[in-house]
Amino acid sequence: MRKVLCSPGSYIQEADALSALADEYRELGSAGAYLIVDPFIDSMYRDLIVSGFEKSGTPYHYEVFKGECSMTEVNRHKGLLDGNDVVVGIGGGKTLDTSKAVAHFAGTPVIICPTAASSDAPCSRLSVLYTDDGQFDRYLPLPKNPDKVIMDTTIIAKAPARFLVAGFGDAYATWFEAAACIRSSAITMTGGHATNAAEAMARLCHDLLVADGVKALAAAKKGLATPALEQVIEANTLLSGIGFESSGLAAAHAIHNGLTVLEGTHRYLHGEKVAYGTLAQFVLEDRPTADFEEAFGFFRAVGLPTTLAGIGIADATDADLLKVGELACDPADTMGNMPFEVTPADVAAALRAVNELDAVTG
């Protein structure tokens, strides 16, 4: 049996890490860093981002991300590279996925700098592509993980708390999807089966969230980088990143992708929709009551959605939910990693059942 674990070349988590970004770049390149920066981060931290490059005379090109990780945006940046030899993505998940895709098509190294612990995407050898209007398009598997992932805990502590909570939703799914993939002996995105190390990371990710998530959120609301926040930054990013990629995705993320077909969900963050997808996966698996109680309790404590209204589709019809199920069960998605067959009608019923369970588990 072929088992594969993939990880970034380096994972760096420390206070004020972005102030040393030029130094990190020079370990990989010399012709110039191509910076792709989230528009909000540009408005808040542009001077900090470029200060190290300016002081050291390190060449760079600075571009602001346009907002959607689509092939249109990827091709725009690819056309602007002009000899720069390392792509550096700074911002949220779609900015980072775009940066990875640009580096892949250009054949350059990539440095990923999340400014919030909002998803497990940064460490992976994967970009998720969307259409220009925000619907899920496809997964873009990449030949390698990022060369460096740099987590500036000072900036992450000051990010809107909603981003951290969305990261909880994404990371909470990791262990349960990993367990489903291990049961079905699924082939992960690495091209092999899960290693014991990846399984252990997925489980540790869950345990740290449950132990420290509420404490970390309290700190983040005040912009404080406490030990609890440090723990969940690692859980949301490194442990969930390696856990999902090297252990596998299943129903929760497939359902997230299906939900993108409904316009009402588009204003909600990736992890918020994944959280609801996890609850739906629990229904599909008929998990023990204790698992539902833990998940509903944790989600309510940190503010993750537990109702259809919480992801913008309170008035979804049965036909709407069936559309979600049809996209979630696309053969190209990860629903096939579940250890039993799941139909679009099963997904629609599970989405509705979670909404009803919310009323009886409070």
Contacts in CASP RR format, 6 or more apart in sequence:
PFRMAT RR
TARGET T0000
AUTHOR 0000-0000-0000
METHOD contacts of the structure
MODEL  1
MRKVLCSPGSYIQEADALSALADEYRELGSAGAYLIVDPFIDSMYRDLIV
SGFEKSGTPYHYEVFKGECSMTEVNRHKGLLDGNDVVVGIGGGKTLDTSK
AVAHFAGTPVIICPTAASSDAPCSRLSVLYTDDGQFDRYLPLPKNPDKVI
MDTTIIAKAPARFLVAGFGDAYATWFEAAACIRSSAITMTGGHATNAAEA
MARLCHDLLVADGVKALAAAKKGLATPALEQVIEANTLLSGIGFESSGLA
AAHAIHNGLTVLEGTHRYLHGEKVAYGTLAQFVLEDRPTADFEEAFGFFR
AVGLPTTLAGIGIADATDADLLKVGELACDPADTMGNMPFEVTPADVAAA
LRAVNELDAVTG
1 193 0 8 1.000
2 191 0 8 1.000
2 192 0 8 1.000
2 193 0 8 1.000
3 192 0 8 1.000
3 193 0 8 1.000
3 194 0 8 1.000
3 195 0 8 1.000
4 188 0 8 1.000
4 190 0 8 1.000
4 191 0 8 1.000
4 192 0 8 1.000
4 193 0 8 1.000
4 195 0 8 1.000
4 246 0 8 1.000
5 190 0 8 1.000
5 195 0 8 1.000
5 197 0 8 1.000
5 198 0 8 1.000
5 242 0 8 1.000
5 246 0 8 1.000
6 124 0 8 1.000
6 125 0 8 1.000
6 145 0 8 1.000
6 190 0 8 1.000
6 242 0 8 1.000
6 245 0 8 1.000
6 246 0 8 1.000
7 123 0 8 1.000
7 145 0 8 1.000
7 242 0 8 1.000
7 246 0 8 1.000
8 112 0 8 1.000
8 122 0 8 1.000
8 123 0 8 1.000
8 145 0 8 1.000
8 146 0 8 1.000
8 147 0 8 1.000
8 148 0 8 1.000
8 149 0 8 1.000
9 145 0 8 1.000
9 146 0 8 1.000
9 147 0 8 1.000
9 148 0 8 1.000
10 147 0 8 1.000
10 148 0 8 1.000
10 149 0 8 1.000
11 123 0 8 1.000
11 148 0 8 1.000
11 149 0 8 1.000
11 151 0 8 1.000
11 237 0 8 1.000
11 238 0 8 1.000
12 24 0 8 1.000
12 148 0 8 1.000
12 149 0 8 1.000
12 150 0 8 1.000
12 151 0 8 1.000
13 151 0 8 1.000
13 153 0 8 1.000
13 230 0 8 1.000
13 233 0 8 1.000
13 234 0 8 1.000
13 237 0 8 1.000
13 238 0 8 1.000
14 151 0 8 1.000
14 152 0 8 1.000
14 153 0 8 1.000
15 152 0 8 1.000
15 153 0 8 1.000
15 154 0 8 1.000
15 225 0 8 1.000
16 152 0 8 1.000
16 154 0 8 1.000
17 113 0 8 1.000
17 150 0 8 1.000
17 151 0 8 1.000
17 152 0 8 1.000
17 153 0 8 1.000
17 154 0 8 1.000
18 45 0 8 1.000
18 48 0 8 1.000
18 49 0 8 1.000
18 90 0 8 1.000
18 113 0 8 1.000
18 150 0 8 1.000
18 152 0 8 1.000
18 155 0 8 1.000
19 48 0 8 1.000
19 51 0 8 1.000
19 52 0 8 1.000
20 52 0 8 1.000
21 33 0 8 1.000
21 49 0 8 1.000
21 52 0 8 1.000
21 53 0 8 1.000
21 88 0 8 1.000
21 111 0 8 1.000
21 113 0 8 1.000
21 150 0 8 1.000
22 33 0 8 1.000
22 52 0 8 1.000
22 53 0 8 1.000
22 55 0 8 1.000
22 56 0 8 1.000
22 57 0 8 1.000
22 58 0 8 1.000
22 60 0 8 1.000
23 52 0 8 1.000
23 56 0 8 1.000
24 111 0 8 1.000
24 148 0 8 1.000
24 150 0 8 1.000
25 32 0 8 1.000
25 33 0 8 1.000
25 53 0 8 1.000
25 58 0 8 1.000
25 60 0 8 1.000
25 86 0 8 1.000
25 88 0 8 1.000
25 111 0 8 1.000
26 56 0 8 1.000
26 58 0 8 1.000
28 85 0 8 1.000
28 86 0 8 1.000
28 109 0 8 1.000
28 111 0 8 1.000
28 147 0 8 1.000
28 148 0 8 1.000
29 85 0 8 1.000
29 86 0 8 1.000
29 109 0 8 1.000
30 85 0 8 1.000
31 59 0 8 1.000
31 83 0 8 1.000
31 84 0 8 1.000
31 85 0 8 1.000
32 58 0 8 1.000
32 59 0 8 1.000
32 60 0 8 1.000
32 61 0 8 1.000
32 83 0 8 1.000
32 84 0 8 1.000
32 85 0 8 1.000
32 86 0 8 1.000
33 53 0 8 1.000
33 58 0 8 1.000
33 59 0 8 1.000
33 60 0 8 1.000
33 61 0 8 1.000
33 84 0 8 1.000
33 86 0 8 1.000
33 87 0 8 1.000
33 88 0 8 1.000
33 111 0 8 1.000
34 60 0 8 1.000
34 61 0 8 1.000
34 63 0 8 1.000
34 77 0 8 1.000
34 80 0 8 1.000
34 81 0 8 1.000
34 84 0 8 1.000
34 86 0 8 1.000
34 87 0 8 1.000
34 88 0 8 1.000
34 102 0 8 1.000
34 108 0 8 1.000
35 49 0 8 1.000
35 50 0 8 1.000
35 60 0 8 1.000
35 61 0 8 1.000
35 62 0 8 1.000
35 63 0 8 1.000
35 88 0 8 1.000
35 89 0 8 1.000
35 90 0 8 1.000
36 63 0 8 1.000
36 64 0 8 1.000
36 65 0 8 1.000
36 77 0 8 1.000
36 87 0 8 1.000
36 88 0 8 1.000
36 89 0 8 1.000
36 90 0 8 1.000
36 95 0 8 1.000
36 98 0 8 1.000
36 99 0 8 1.000
36 102 0 8 1.000
37 46 0 8 1.000
37 49 0 8 1.000
37 62 0 8 1.000
37 63 0 8 1.000
37 64 0 8 1.000
37 65 0 8 1.000
37 89 0 8 1.000
37 90 0 8 1.000
37 91 0 8 1.000
37 95 0 8 1.000
38 64 0 8 1.000
38 65 0 8 1.000
38 90 0 8 1.000
38 91 0 8 1.000
38 92 0 8 1.000
38 95 0 8 1.000
38 115 0 8 1.000
39 64 0 8 1.000
39 65 0 8 1.000
39 67 0 8 1.000
41 49 0 8 1.000
41 90 0 8 1.000
41 91 0 8 1.000
41 92 0 8 1.000
41 115 0 8 1.000
42 64 0 8 1.000
45 115 0 8 1.000
45 155 0 8 1.000
46 62 0 8 1.000
49 62 0 8 1.000
49 90 0 8 1.000
50 60 0 8 1.000
50 62 0 8 1.000
52 58 0 8 1.000
53 59 0 8 1.000
53 60 0 8 1.000
59 84 0 8 1.000
60 84 0 8 1.000
61 80 0 8 1.000
61 81 0 8 1.000
61 82 0 8 1.000
61 84 0 8 1.000
63 77 0 8 1.000
63 80 0 8 1.000
65 73 0 8 1.000
65 91 0 8 1.000
65 94 0 8 1.000
65 95 0 8 1.000
65 98 0 8 1.000
66 73 0 8 1.000
66 76 0 8 1.000
67 73 0 8 1.000
67 94 0 8 1.000
67 95 0 8 1.000
68 94 0 8 1.000
68 130 0 8 1.000
68 131 0 8 1.000
68 132 0 8 1.000
68 133 0 8 1.000
68 134 0 8 1.000
69 93 0 8 1.000
69 94 0 8 1.000
69 95 0 8 1.000
69 97 0 8 1.000
69 98 0 8 1.000
69 101 0 8 1.000
69 127 0 8 1.000
69 128 0 8 1.000
69 129 0 8 1.000
69 130 0 8 1.000
70 129 0 8 1.000
70 130 0 8 1.000
70 131 0 8 1.000
70 132 0 8 1.000
70 134 0 8 1.000
70 137 0 8 1.000
71 129 0 8 1.000
71 137 0 8 1.000
72 132 0 8 1.000
73 98 0 8 1.000
74 98 0 8 1.000
74 101 0 8 1.000
74 102 0 8 1.000
74 105 0 8 1.000
74 129 0 8 1.000
77 87 0 8 1.000
77 98 0 8 1.000
77 99 0 8 1.000
77 102 0 8 1.000
78 102 0 8 1.000
78 105 0 8 1.000
78 106 0 8 1.000
81 87 0 8 1.000
81 102 0 8 1.000
81 106 0 8 1.000
81 108 0 8 1.000
84 108 0 8 1.000
85 108 0 8 1.000
85 109 0 8 1.000
86 103 0 8 1.000
86 108 0 8 1.000
86 109 0 8 1.000
86 110 0 8 1.000
86 111 0 8 1.000
86 147 0 8 1.000
87 99 0 8 1.000
87 100 0 8 1.000
87 102 0 8 1.000
87 103 0 8 1.000
87 106 0 8 1.000
87 108 0 8 1.000
87 109 0 8 1.000
87 110 0 8 1.000
87 111 0 8 1.000
88 99 0 8 1.000
88 110 0 8 1.000
88 111 0 8 1.000
88 113 0 8 1.000
89 95 0 8 1.000
89 96 0 8 1.000
89 98 0 8 1.000
89 99 0 8 1.000
89 110 0 8 1.000
89 111 0 8 1.000
89 112 0 8 1.000
89 113 0 8 1.000
90 113 0 8 1.000
90 115 0 8 1.000
91 113 0 8 1.000
91 114 0 8 1.000
91 115 0 8 1.000
91 116 0 8 1.000
92 114 0 8 1.000
92 115 0 8 1.000
92 116 0 8 1.000
92 118 0 8 1.000
92 119 0 8 1.000
92 163 0 8 1.000
93 114 0 8 1.000
93 118 0 8 1.000
93 119 0 8 1.000
93 121 0 8 1.000
93 122 0 8 1.000
93 270 0 8 1.000
94 130 0 8 1.000
96 112 0 8 1.000
96 113 0 8 1.000
96 114 0 8 1.000
96 121 0 8 1.000
96 122 0 8 1.000
97 121 0 8 1.000
97 126 0 8 1.000
97 127 0 8 1.000
97 128 0 8 1.000
97 129 0 8 1.000
98 127 0 8 1.000
99 110 0 8 1.000
99 112 0 8 1.000
100 110 0 8 1.000
100 112 0 8 1.000
100 126 0 8 1.000
100 127 0 8 1.000
100 142 0 8 1.000
100 146 0 8 1.000
101 127 0 8 1.000
101 129 0 8 1.000
101 140 0 8 1.000
101 142 0 8 1.000
102 110 0 8 1.000
103 109 0 8 1.000
103 110 0 8 1.000
104 110 0 8 1.000
104 127 0 8 1.000
104 140 0 8 1.000
104 142 0 8 1.000
104 143 0 8 1.000
109 147 0 8 1.000
110 146 0 8 1.000
110 147 0 8 1.000
111 146 0 8 1.000
111 147 0 8 1.000
111 148 0 8 1.000
111 149 0 8 1.000
111 150 0 8 1.000
112 122 0 8 1.000
112 123 0 8 1.000
112 146 0 8 1.000
112 148 0 8 1.000
112 149 0 8 1.000
112 150 0 8 1.000
113 149 0 8 1.000
113 150 0 8 1.000
113 151 0 8 1.000
113 152 0 8 1.000
114 122 0 8 1.000
114 149 0 8 1.000
114 151 0 8 1.000
114 156 0 8 1.000
114 237 0 8 1.000
115 152 0 8 1.000
115 155 0 8 1.000
115 156 0 8 1.000
115 159 0 8 1.000
116 156 0 8 1.000
116 159 0 8 1.000
116 160 0 8 1.000
116 163 0 8 1.000
116 164 0 8 1.000
117 151 0 8 1.000
117 156 0 8 1.000
117 159 0 8 1.000
117 163 0 8 1.000
117 164 0 8 1.000
117 167 0 8 1.000
117 232 0 8 1.000
117 233 0 8 1.000
117 236 0 8 1.000
117 237 0 8 1.000
118 159 0 8 1.000
118 163 0 8 1.000
118 164 0 8 1.000
118 166 0 8 1.000
118 167 0 8 1.000
118 170 0 8 1.000
118 236 0 8 1.000
118 269 0 8 1.000
118 270 0 8 1.000
118 271 0 8 1.000
119 166 0 8 1.000
119 167 0 8 1.000
119 170 0 8 1.000
119 236 0 8 1.000
119 270 0 8 1.000
119 271 0 8 1.000
120 167 0 8 1.000
120 170 0 8 1.000
120 171 0 8 1.000
120 174 0 8 1.000
120 236 0 8 1.000
120 237 0 8 1.000
120 240 0 8 1.000
120 241 0 8 1.000
120 243 0 8 1.000
120 244 0 8 1.000
121 128 0 8 1.000
121 241 0 8 1.000
122 146 0 8 1.000
122 149 0 8 1.000
122 237 0 8 1.000
122 241 0 8 1.000
123 145 0 8 1.000
123 146 0 8 1.000
123 149 0 8 1.000
123 237 0 8 1.000
123 238 0 8 1.000
123 241 0 8 1.000
123 242 0 8 1.000
123 245 0 8 1.000
124 145 0 8 1.000
124 189 0 8 1.000
124 241 0 8 1.000
124 244 0 8 1.000
124 245 0 8 1.000
125 141 0 8 1.000
125 142 0 8 1.000
125 143 0 8 1.000
125 144 0 8 1.000
125 145 0 8 1.000
125 146 0 8 1.000
125 189 0 8 1.000
125 190 0 8 1.000
125 245 0 8 1.000
126 139 0 8 1.000
126 140 0 8 1.000
126 141 0 8 1.000
126 142 0 8 1.000
126 189 0 8 1.000
126 245 0 8 1.000
127 139 0 8 1.000
127 140 0 8 1.000
127 142 0 8 1.000
128 136 0 8 1.000
128 139 0 8 1.000
128 140 0 8 1.000
129 137 0 8 1.000
129 138 0 8 1.000
129 139 0 8 1.000
129 140 0 8 1.000
130 136 0 8 1.000
130 137 0 8 1.000
130 260 0 8 1.000
131 137 0 8 1.000
134 260 0 8 1.000
134 266 0 8 1.000
135 260 0 8 1.000
135 261 0 8 1.000
136 257 0 8 1.000
136 258 0 8 1.000
136 260 0 8 1.000
136 261 0 8 1.000
136 327 0 8 1.000
138 332 0 8 1.000
139 189 0 8 1.000
139 332 0 8 1.000
141 189 0 8 1.000
149 237 0 8 1.000
149 238 0 8 1.000
151 233 0 8 1.000
151 237 0 8 1.000
153 225 0 8 1.000
153 229 0 8 1.000
153 230 0 8 1.000
153 233 0 8 1.000
154 225 0 8 1.000
156 164 0 8 1.000
156 225 0 8 1.000
156 229 0 8 1.000
156 233 0 8 1.000
157 219 0 8 1.000
157 220 0 8 1.000
157 223 0 8 1.000
157 224 0 8 1.000
157 225 0 8 1.000
157 229 0 8 1.000
158 223 0 8 1.000
159 220 0 8 1.000
161 217 0 8 1.000
161 220 0 8 1.000
161 221 0 8 1.000
162 269 0 8 1.000
163 269 0 8 1.000
164 216 0 8 1.000
164 217 0 8 1.000
164 220 0 8 1.000
164 229 0 8 1.000
164 232 0 8 1.000
164 236 0 8 1.000
165 217 0 8 1.000
165 272 0 8 1.000
165 302 0 8 1.000
165 303 0 8 1.000
165 304 0 8 1.000
166 269 0 8 1.000
166 270 0 8 1.000
166 271 0 8 1.000
166 272 0 8 1.000
167 236 0 8 1.000
167 240 0 8 1.000
167 271 0 8 1.000
168 209 0 8 1.000
168 213 0 8 1.000
168 217 0 8 1.000
168 232 0 8 1.000
168 236 0 8 1.000
168 271 0 8 1.000
168 275 0 8 1.000
168 298 0 8 1.000
168 302 0 8 1.000
168 304 0 8 1.000
169 271 0 8 1.000
169 272 0 8 1.000
169 274 0 8 1.000
169 275 0 8 1.000
169 278 0 8 1.000
169 299 0 8 1.000
169 304 0 8 1.000
170 236 0 8 1.000
170 240 0 8 1.000
170 270 0 8 1.000
170 271 0 8 1.000
170 274 0 8 1.000
170 275 0 8 1.000
171 205 0 8 1.000
171 206 0 8 1.000
171 209 0 8 1.000
171 232 0 8 1.000
171 235 0 8 1.000
171 236 0 8 1.000
171 239 0 8 1.000
171 240 0 8 1.000
172 206 0 8 1.000
172 209 0 8 1.000
172 275 0 8 1.000
172 278 0 8 1.000
172 295 0 8 1.000
172 298 0 8 1.000
172 299 0 8 1.000
172 304 0 8 1.000
173 244 0 8 1.000
173 252 0 8 1.000
173 253 0 8 1.000
173 274 0 8 1.000
173 275 0 8 1.000
173 277 0 8 1.000
173 278 0 8 1.000
173 281 0 8 1.000
174 202 0 8 1.000
174 205 0 8 1.000
174 206 0 8 1.000
174 239 0 8 1.000
174 240 0 8 1.000
174 241 0 8 1.000
174 243 0 8 1.000
174 244 0 8 1.000
174 247 0 8 1.000
175 202 0 8 1.000
175 203 0 8 1.000
175 205 0 8 1.000
175 206 0 8 1.000
176 206 0 8 1.000
176 250 0 8 1.000
176 252 0 8 1.000
176 278 0 8 1.000
176 281 0 8 1.000
176 282 0 8 1.000
177 244 0 8 1.000
177 247 0 8 1.000
177 248 0 8 1.000
177 249 0 8 1.000
177 250 0 8 1.000
177 251 0 8 1.000
177 252 0 8 1.000
177 253 0 8 1.000
177 278 0 8 1.000
177 281 0 8 1.000
177 334 0 8 1.000
177 337 0 8 1.000
178 194 0 8 1.000
178 198 0 8 1.000
178 199 0 8 1.000
178 202 0 8 1.000
178 203 0 8 1.000
178 243 0 8 1.000
178 244 0 8 1.000
178 247 0 8 1.000
178 248 0 8 1.000
179 202 0 8 1.000
180 186 0 8 1.000
180 250 0 8 1.000
180 251 0 8 1.000
180 281 0 8 1.000
180 285 0 8 1.000
180 337 0 8 1.000
180 338 0 8 1.000
180 339 0 8 1.000
181 188 0 8 1.000
181 194 0 8 1.000
181 247 0 8 1.000
181 248 0 8 1.000
181 249 0 8 1.000
181 250 0 8 1.000
181 337 0 8 1.000
182 194 0 8 1.000
182 199 0 8 1.000
182 247 0 8 1.000
183 339 0 8 1.000
184 336 0 8 1.000
184 337 0 8 1.000
184 338 0 8 1.000
184 339 0 8 1.000
185 193 0 8 1.000
186 193 0 8 1.000
186 248 0 8 1.000
186 250 0 8 1.000
186 336 0 8 1.000
186 337 0 8 1.000
187 193 0 8 1.000
188 194 0 8 1.000
188 245 0 8 1.000
188 246 0 8 1.000
188 247 0 8 1.000
188 248 0 8 1.000
189 245 0 8 1.000
189 248 0 8 1.000
189 249 0 8 1.000
190 245 0 8 1.000
190 246 0 8 1.000
194 246 0 8 1.000
194 247 0 8 1.000
194 248 0 8 1.000
195 246 0 8 1.000
197 246 0 8 1.000
198 242 0 8 1.000
198 243 0 8 1.000
198 246 0 8 1.000
198 247 0 8 1.000
199 243 0 8 1.000
199 247 0 8 1.000
201 238 0 8 1.000
201 239 0 8 1.000
201 242 0 8 1.000
201 243 0 8 1.000
201 246 0 8 1.000
201 247 0 8 1.000
202 239 0 8 1.000
202 240 0 8 1.000
202 243 0 8 1.000
202 244 0 8 1.000
202 247 0 8 1.000
204 235 0 8 1.000
204 239 0 8 1.000
205 235 0 8 1.000
205 239 0 8 1.000
205 240 0 8 1.000
205 243 0 8 1.000
208 231 0 8 1.000
208 232 0 8 1.000
208 234 0 8 1.000
208 235 0 8 1.000
208 239 0 8 1.000
209 232 0 8 1.000
209 235 0 8 1.000
209 236 0 8 1.000
209 298 0 8 1.000
210 294 0 8 1.000
210 298 0 8 1.000
211 231 0 8 1.000
212 228 0 8 1.000
212 229 0 8 1.000
212 231 0 8 1.000
212 232 0 8 1.000
212 235 0 8 1.000
213 228 0 8 1.000
213 232 0 8 1.000
213 298 0 8 1.000
213 302 0 8 1.000
214 301 0 8 1.000
214 302 0 8 1.000
215 226 0 8 1.000
215 228 0 8 1.000
216 226 0 8 1.000
216 228 0 8 1.000
216 229 0 8 1.000
216 231 0 8 1.000
216 232 0 8 1.000
217 302 0 8 1.000
219 225 0 8 1.000
219 226 0 8 1.000
219 228 0 8 1.000
219 229 0 8 1.000
220 229 0 8 1.000
244 253 0 8 1.000
248 334 0 8 1.000
248 337 0 8 1.000
249 334 0 8 1.000
249 337 0 8 1.000
250 281 0 8 1.000
250 334 0 8 1.000
250 335 0 8 1.000
250 336 0 8 1.000
250 337 0 8 1.000
250 338 0 8 1.000
251 277 0 8 1.000
251 280 0 8 1.000
251 281 0 8 1.000
251 284 0 8 1.000
251 328 0 8 1.000
251 334 0 8 1.000
251 335 0 8 1.000
251 338 0 8 1.000
251 342 0 8 1.000
251 347 0 8 1.000
252 274 0 8 1.000
252 277 0 8 1.000
252 278 0 8 1.000
252 280 0 8 1.000
252 281 0 8 1.000
253 274 0 8 1.000
253 277 0 8 1.000
253 333 0 8 1.000
253 334 0 8 1.000
254 328 0 8 1.000
254 329 0 8 1.000
254 330 0 8 1.000
254 333 0 8 1.000
254 334 0 8 1.000
254 335 0 8 1.000
254 336 0 8 1.000
255 273 0 8 1.000
255 276 0 8 1.000
255 277 0 8 1.000
255 280 0 8 1.000
255 281 0 8 1.000
255 324 0 8 1.000
255 325 0 8 1.000
255 328 0 8 1.000
255 335 0 8 1.000
255 347 0 8 1.000
255 350 0 8 1.000
255 351 0 8 1.000
256 270 0 8 1.000
256 271 0 8 1.000
256 273 0 8 1.000
256 274 0 8 1.000
256 277 0 8 1.000
257 327 0 8 1.000
257 328 0 8 1.000
257 330 0 8 1.000
257 333 0 8 1.000
258 323 0 8 1.000
258 324 0 8 1.000
258 325 0 8 1.000
258 327 0 8 1.000
258 328 0 8 1.000
259 265 0 8 1.000
259 273 0 8 1.000
259 276 0 8 1.000
259 277 0 8 1.000
259 311 0 8 1.000
259 313 0 8 1.000
259 324 0 8 1.000
259 328 0 8 1.000
260 266 0 8 1.000
260 273 0 8 1.000
260 327 0 8 1.000
261 323 0 8 1.000
261 324 0 8 1.000
261 327 0 8 1.000
262 313 0 8 1.000
262 316 0 8 1.000
262 320 0 8 1.000
262 323 0 8 1.000
262 324 0 8 1.000
264 311 0 8 1.000
264 312 0 8 1.000
264 313 0 8 1.000
265 273 0 8 1.000
265 311 0 8 1.000
265 312 0 8 1.000
265 313 0 8 1.000
267 312 0 8 1.000
268 305 0 8 1.000
268 310 0 8 1.000
268 311 0 8 1.000
268 312 0 8 1.000
271 304 0 8 1.000
272 304 0 8 1.000
272 305 0 8 1.000
272 310 0 8 1.000
272 311 0 8 1.000
273 305 0 8 1.000
273 311 0 8 1.000
275 299 0 8 1.000
275 304 0 8 1.000
275 305 0 8 1.000
276 305 0 8 1.000
276 306 0 8 1.000
276 308 0 8 1.000
276 310 0 8 1.000
276 311 0 8 1.000
276 351 0 8 1.000
276 354 0 8 1.000
277 351 0 8 1.000
277 354 0 8 1.000
278 295 0 8 1.000
279 292 0 8 1.000
279 295 0 8 1.000
279 296 0 8 1.000
279 299 0 8 1.000
279 306 0 8 1.000
279 354 0 8 1.000
279 357 0 8 1.000
280 347 0 8 1.000
280 350 0 8 1.000
280 351 0 8 1.000
280 353 0 8 1.000
280 354 0 8 1.000
281 338 0 8 1.000
281 350 0 8 1.000
282 291 0 8 1.000
282 292 0 8 1.000
282 295 0 8 1.000
282 354 0 8 1.000
283 349 0 8 1.000
283 350 0 8 1.000
283 353 0 8 1.000
283 354 0 8 1.000
283 357 0 8 1.000
284 338 0 8 1.000
284 342 0 8 1.000
284 346 0 8 1.000
284 347 0 8 1.000
284 350 0 8 1.000
285 338 0 8 1.000
292 357 0 8 1.000
292 361 0 8 1.000
293 361 0 8 1.000
296 306 0 8 1.000
296 357 0 8 1.000
296 358 0 8 1.000
296 361 0 8 1.000
296 362 0 8 1.000
297 361 0 8 1.000
298 304 0 8 1.000
299 305 0 8 1.000
299 306 0 8 1.000
300 306 0 8 1.000
300 362 0 8 1.000
305 311 0 8 1.000
306 354 0 8 1.000
306 358 0 8 1.000
307 314 0 8 1.000
307 354 0 8 1.000
307 355 0 8 1.000
307 358 0 8 1.000
308 314 0 8 1.000
308 316 0 8 1.000
308 351 0 8 1.000
308 352 0 8 1.000
308 354 0 8 1.000
308 355 0 8 1.000
313 320 0 8 1.000
316 351 0 8 1.000
318 348 0 8 1.000
318 352 0 8 1.000
321 347 0 8 1.000
321 348 0 8 1.000
321 351 0 8 1.000
321 352 0 8 1.000
322 344 0 8 1.000
322 345 0 8 1.000
322 348 0 8 1.000
324 347 0 8 1.000
324 348 0 8 1.000
324 351 0 8 1.000
325 344 0 8 1.000
325 345 0 8 1.000
325 347 0 8 1.000
325 348 0 8 1.000
326 344 0 8 1.000
327 333 0 8 1.000
328 335 0 8 1.000
328 344 0 8 1.000
328 347 0 8 1.000
329 335 0 8 1.000
329 336 0 8 1.000
329 342 0 8 1.000
329 343 0 8 1.000
329 344 0 8 1.000
329 347 0 8 1.000
335 342 0 8 1.000
335 347 0 8 1.000
336 342 0 8 1.000
END
